[in-house]
Amino acid sequence: MKKLYELLKLPNKHDGDFGIEVECEGENLAVPPVDLWRTVDDGSLRGAFPHGRAEWVLSAPMKLQQAEKAISDLRAWQDANNAKMNFSFRTSVHVHMNVQHLTLDQYLNVVYTYLLLENVLVRYCGPERIGNRFCLRTQDAEGITEMLQDLFRNGIPALRRINMEQAKYASINLAATNSYGSLEFRAMQGNLEVAYIHTWLRALHNLRTFAMKYKNPQAIHDAFVRNEPSRFMQEVLQDTYQFFSYEDEVNDMRQAFSITLDLPYAYVNEDQRARERQAEILRQEEELRKRYEHEAMRLQQQMERAIENVRNNNGDAEMPMNRQVWRVAEGLNPARVVFDDLVAQPAPLRAVMAAPRIRPVNPRENFPA
């Protein structure tokens, strides 16, 4: 089965697991080595670039262990230079997780699993991130639900329709898949606490691993229903579960389950989509065939009436004819006339070619001597 990088024709294929963006304000911020981090400006932050404000972006996608080390090195670099980091409400940490090598069904599994745990995961990222307009949960914006239903129902065509303006400020940014082949997780608050970010990376990694084990979103839905929500959460998060667990986690997961309940039922697998596409092609071809037969028969009848008029008037009267009838009168097959007119329009050509043949008409053979 084709992978997303093939289906979306992504120009750059990467093997790394994560890309990371850390936004920071402060004083005496250090510029890290360019082979590990790129330092870019972000106009939404306060201060003077690059020592008063900066966004540090991983130079390339990295495997989990490499990404963890890169975070540790970035913190060590700032500490060594006595940087005074201020992570205001304007800052955040964005994590891109590679999904290029997933099939469409695996990709939908990851999205659906995240949504089931969305309240739990966003809560871990900081209380001020709950309901934050820069990382909206599904329950915070109705438009997100509509976009997701379209995705689960229509697959790749719907994924291509998702644009950055539509999805950028969701806690899980689906538009990043078209641009980078990733899912962008925007919920994490601004910080450079090494263990805190490491846990976030491992949780997302575990979530992807869990989701890839299942056939499709319907199977994940069934797994959630069969288990207690806390047990399901443990299976997803594995060794990071303890860092995300809290007293009201069950109610929050049940709420998320209720909000996203339509998604596994909207899901259509690739085989079914192919059958539906084929059925639509056949429907269009049948519609064209009927139109073709109707037009050809109409021309045949017009030609016969024209011949009868000539007979009745002993060839003296003139019979007004439209362009198509005149072409038939010149000896062309009515089927050829209809064919010439129809192929000039966008239509499945093989339906035209498969139309029934009509006996050529030569009006001169029917004229009275």
C-alpha positions in Angstrom: 0.0 0.0 0.0 1.3 3.4 -0.9 2.8 5.7 1.7 1.8 9.4 2.2 5.0 10.7 0.6 3.9 8.9 -2.6 0.2 9.8 -2.4 1.0 13.5 -1.7 4.0 13.6 -4.0 6.1 15.2 -1.3 9.4 16.6 -2.6 11.6 15.9 0.4 11.6 12.5 2.1 13.0 12.3 5.6 13.7 9.4 7.9 13.9 11.5 11.2 11.1 11.3 13.7 10.8 14.9 15.0 11.3 18.5 14.0 11.2 21.0 16.9 10.6 24.7 17.2 11.3 26.5 20.5 10.2 30.1 20.8 11.9 32.3 23.5 12.1 35.9 24.7 14.7 37.2 27.2 18.1 38.7 27.5 21.5 37.5 26.3 20.0 34.6 24.4 22.8 32.6 22.8 22.8 31.6 19.1 23.3 27.8 19.1 25.6 26.0 16.6 24.0 26.1 13.1 24.7 22.5 12.4 22.1 21.6 15.2 19.7 24.5 15.4 18.8 27.3 13.1 18.0 30.7 14.8 15.2 32.5 13.0 13.2 35.6 13.8 9.5 35.6 14.9 7.8 38.9 14.8 5.1 37.8 17.3 7.7 37.8 20.1 9.0 40.8 22.1 12.6 41.9 22.2 15.4 42.4 19.7 16.5 39.5 17.5 18.5 37.3 18.1 19.6 38.0 21.7 16.2 39.4 23.0 13.9 37.1 21.0 14.5 34.0 18.9 12.9 30.8 17.5 15.3 27.9 17.5 14.4 25.3 14.9 16.1 21.9 14.5 18.3 22.0 11.5 16.8 18.7 10.2 14.3 16.0 11.4 15.9 13.7 13.9 15.3 10.3 15.5 13.8 10.4 19.0 17.1 9.9 20.9 18.9 12.5 18.7 16.0 15.0 19.2 16.2 14.5 23.0 20.0 15.1 22.9 19.4 18.3 20.8 17.1 19.7 23.4 19.6 18.9 26.2 22.4 20.6 24.2 20.3 23.7 23.5 19.6 24.1 27.2 23.2 23.6 28.1 24.2 26.1 25.5 21.9 28.8 26.9 23.0 28.0 30.5 26.7 28.2 29.6 26.1 31.7 28.1 24.1 32.9 31.1 21.0 33.5 29.0 18.0 34.9 30.8 15.1 33.1 29.2 11.6 34.4 29.5 8.9 32.1 28.2 5.9 34.4 28.1 2.3 33.6 26.9 3.5 34.5 23.4 6.0 31.6 23.3 5.4 27.9 22.7 7.1 24.7 21.6 5.9 23.1 18.4 6.8 19.5 17.6 6.5 18.1 14.1 6.2 14.3 14.0 7.1 12.6 10.7 4.2 10.7 9.1 5.6 10.5 5.5 6.1 6.7 5.8 2.6 5.9 7.1 -0.2 4.7 4.9 -3.4 6.8 4.8 -5.1 4.4 7.3 -2.1 4.6 9.7 -2.2 8.4 9.4 -5.9 8.5 10.3 -5.2 6.1 13.2 -2.6 8.6 14.6 -5.0 11.5 14.2 -7.9 9.7 15.8 -5.8 8.3 18.7 -4.5 11.8 19.4 -8.1 13.2 19.4 -9.2 10.6 21.9 -6.5 11.7 24.3 -6.5 15.4 23.2 -7.8 16.8 26.5 -5.3 14.7 28.5 -2.3 15.7 26.3 -3.2 19.4 26.1 -3.6 19.5 29.9 0.0 18.2 30.3 1.2 21.1 28.1 0.1 23.7 30.6 -3.2 25.1 32.0 -2.9 28.3 29.9 -2.9 26.1 26.8 -6.4 24.8 27.4 -8.7 26.8 25.1 -5.8 28.8 23.8 -6.6 30.3 20.4 -3.2 29.3 19.1 -3.7 25.6 19.9 -7.4 25.0 19.8 -8.8 21.6 20.7 -11.6 19.9 18.7 -14.1 21.0 21.3 -13.0 24.6 21.0 -13.7 25.1 17.3 -16.6 23.5 15.3 -14.8 24.0 12.0 -12.1 21.5 13.1 -14.7 18.8 13.4 -16.1 19.5 9.9 -12.5 19.4 8.5 -11.8 16.0 10.2 -15.1 14.5 9.0 -14.2 15.4 5.4 -10.7 13.9 5.9 -12.0 10.6 7.3 -14.6 10.3 4.7 -12.7 11.3 1.6 -9.1 10.6 2.4 -6.3 12.1 0.2 -8.4 14.5 -1.8 -9.7 16.0 1.5 -6.2 16.1 3.0 -5.0 18.1 -0.1 -7.8 20.6 0.5 -6.6 21.4 4.0 -4.7 24.7 4.0 -2.6 26.4 6.6 -5.2 29.1 7.3 -7.8 26.5 8.0 -5.8 24.3 10.3 -2.8 26.3 11.6 -4.2 27.1 15.1 -5.5 23.7 15.9 -3.6 21.8 18.6 -2.8 19.2 15.9 -2.1 21.0 12.6 -3.0 18.7 9.7 -2.0 21.3 7.1 1.7 20.5 8.0 1.2 17.1 6.3 0.8 18.7 2.9 3.7 21.1 3.4 6.2 18.9 5.3 4.9 15.4 5.6 4.4 15.8 9.3 1.8 16.4 12.0 2.5 19.5 14.0 1.6 19.4 17.7 1.2 23.0 18.9 0.0 22.5 22.5 3.2 22.6 24.4 3.8 25.9 26.4 7.0 27.8 25.9 9.8 26.3 28.0 13.2 24.7 27.8 12.8 22.1 30.6 14.7 19.2 29.3 12.8 16.3 31.1 9.4 18.0 30.4 10.0 18.2 26.6 11.6 14.7 26.5 8.5 13.2 28.0 6.3 15.0 25.5 8.4 13.7 22.6 8.3 10.1 24.0 4.5 10.3 24.5 4.0 11.4 20.9 6.4 8.6 19.7 4.5 6.0 21.7 1.2 7.3 20.4 2.3 6.8 16.8 3.7 3.4 17.6 0.3 2.4 19.1 -1.7 3.7 16.3 0.3 1.9 13.6 -0.6 -1.5 15.2 -4.3 -1.2 14.2 -5.9 -1.7 10.9 -8.0 1.4 10.8 -9.8 4.0 13.0 -12.7 1.7 13.5 -10.4 -0.8 15.1 -9.1 1.9 17.5 -12.7 2.9 18.3 -13.4 -0.7 19.2 -10.3 -0.9 21.4 -11.4 2.2 23.3 -14.9 0.8 23.8 -13.6 -2.6 25.0 -11.3 -1.1 27.6 -11.6 1.3 30.5 -10.4 4.8 29.3 -7.5 4.7 31.7 -6.4 1.3 30.5 -6.6 2.6 26.9 -4.5 5.6 27.9 -1.9 3.4 29.4 -1.7 1.3 26.3 -1.2 4.4 24.2 1.3 6.3 26.4 3.2 3.3 27.8 6.1 4.4 30.0 5.0 8.1 29.9 1.5 7.4 31.3 2.3 8.4 34.9 3.3 11.9 33.8 -0.1 12.4 32.1 -2.4 10.7 34.6 -4.8 12.8 36.8 -8.0 12.3 38.7 -10.5 13.4 36.1 -8.8 11.8 33.0 -11.6 9.3 32.4 -14.3 12.0 32.1 -12.0 14.1 29.8 -11.4 11.1 27.5 -15.1 10.2 27.4 -15.9 13.7 26.4 -13.3 13.5 23.6 -14.7 10.2 22.5 -18.2 11.7 22.3 -17.0 14.7 20.3 -15.1 12.5 17.7 -17.6 9.7 17.6 -18.6 10.4 14.0 -15.0 10.0 12.7 -14.6 6.2 12.7 -18.1 5.9 11.2 -17.3 8.4 8.5 -14.1 6.5 7.7 -13.9 4.8 4.3 -11.0 2.6 3.5 -9.1 2.9 0.2 -10.7 -0.2 -1.4 -14.1 1.3 -0.7 -13.1 4.7 -2.0 -11.8 3.0 -5.2 -15.1 1.1 -5.6 -17.0 4.4 -5.2 -14.8 6.2 -7.7 -15.3 3.3 -10.2 -19.0 3.4 -9.6 -19.1 7.2 -10.3 -17.1 6.7 -13.6 -19.6 4.0 -14.7 -22.5 6.2 -13.8 -21.1 9.0 -15.9 -20.4 6.7 -18.8 -23.9 5.3 -18.7 -25.3 8.8 -18.6 -23.2 9.7 -21.7 -24.2 6.5 -23.5 -27.9 7.4 -23.0 -27.4 10.9 -24.3 -25.5 9.6 -27.3 -28.2 7.1 -28.2 -30.9 9.8 -27.8 -29.0 12.2 -30.0 -28.2 9.7 -32.7 -31.9 8.5 -32.8 -33.1 12.1 -33.0 -30.9 12.8 -36.0 -31.9 9.5 -37.7 -35.6 10.5 -37.3 -35.0 14.0 -38.6 -33.2 12.6 -41.6 -36.0 10.2 -42.3 -38.5 13.1 -42.1 -36.4 15.2 -44.4 -36.3 12.4 -47.0 -40.1 11.9 -46.7 -40.6 15.6 -47.3 -38.5 15.5 -50.5 -40.5 12.5 -51.7 -43.8 14.2 -51.0 -42.7 17.4 -52.8 -41.1 15.6 -55.8 -37.8 17.1 -54.9 -39.1 20.7 -55.6 -39.5 22.0 -52.0 -36.7 23.1 -49.8 -36.5 21.6 -46.3 -34.9 23.8 -43.6 -32.4 21.6 -41.7 -30.0 22.3 -38.9 -26.3 21.8 -39.2 -26.3 18.2 -38.0 -29.1 17.1 -40.3 -27.4 18.7 -43.3 -24.2 16.7 -42.5 -26.3 13.5 -42.4 -27.9 14.5 -45.7 -24.4 14.8 -47.2 -24.0 11.1 -46.5 -22.5 11.0 -43.0 -23.5 8.4 -40.5 -25.7 10.0 -37.7 -23.5 8.2 -35.2 -20.5 10.0 -36.7 -22.2 13.4 -36.4 -23.0 12.8 -32.7 -19.5 11.5 -32.1 -17.9 14.6 -33.6 -20.0 16.9 -31.4 -19.6 14.9 -28.2 -15.9 14.3 -28.3 -15.3 18.0 -28.3 -16.7 18.1 -24.8 -15.0 16.7 -21.6 -16.3 13.2 -21.3 -15.1 9.6 -20.8 -14.0 8.7 -24.4 -14.5 5.0 -24.1 -18.2 5.4 -23.4 -18.5 7.2 -26.7 -16.5 4.6 -28.5 -18.6 1.9 -27.0 -21.9 3.4 -28.2 -24.0 1.2 -30.6 -23.4 1.6 -34.3 -26.1 3.1 -36.5 -26.7 2.1 -40.1 -25.3 4.8 -42.5 -28.0 6.7 -44.4 -27.6 7.9 -48.0 -30.6 10.0 -48.8 -29.8 9.9 -52.6 -30.6 6.2 -52.6 -34.2 7.0 -51.4 -34.9 9.9 -53.8 -37.7 9.1 -56.4 -36.3 8.6 -59.9 
